[in-house]
């Protein structure tokens, strides 16, 4: 899956066009489906903009962090929900019990494989998340898109995009110091922005020029 989608040959479109495309996508893991998806993206971005007014890269990261969900769209292969949304987790080591629906891991042969079911599994202590294979999902896809298009977003932004659906940092044994530094940004993305839905409606046309300027930048 990662090799196939890493070719980046499904469709070509601009960032804002992709945001609008998400209006045609339903994330079944998201209980709040009453508003267009583009409003959810902008709610996240505007909340970050309010708290971090001088960090424009964070505003843009908030806007695009979920764009990988276009994998659910027919134009991108219409992948099944389980392969796109929900929690991500490391493979090649023991499955953490904090992962939603953890009990179903028992049906995976790797669950009983002694090479994979220890805390560090096939990895060495301190190897860093960038050297860990994560389960496939919209996070990794958008990360590949950003890297493949030579984004000028800082490393912390790429870390947020790649790991915002991963909730095992606290108990995981192999992050490096650089990952911990990045967590200064990803933690509020988890607890304050990505996981809460604002009741404040966003005037899309009003804020659109600002985000188009960030996309161009």
Buried (B, 14 or more C-beta within 10 A) or exposed (E): BEEEBBEEEBEEEEBBEBBBBBEEBEBEEBEEEEBBBBBBBBBBBBBBBEEBEEBBBBBBBBBBBBBBBBBBBEEBBEBEBEBBBBBBBBBBBBBBEEBEEEEEBEEEEBEEEEEBBEEBBBBEEEBBBBEBBBBBBBBBBBBBBBBEEEBEBBEBBBBBBBBBBBBBBEEBBBBBEBBEEBBEBBEBBBEEBBEEBBEEEBEBEEBBEBBEEBBEE
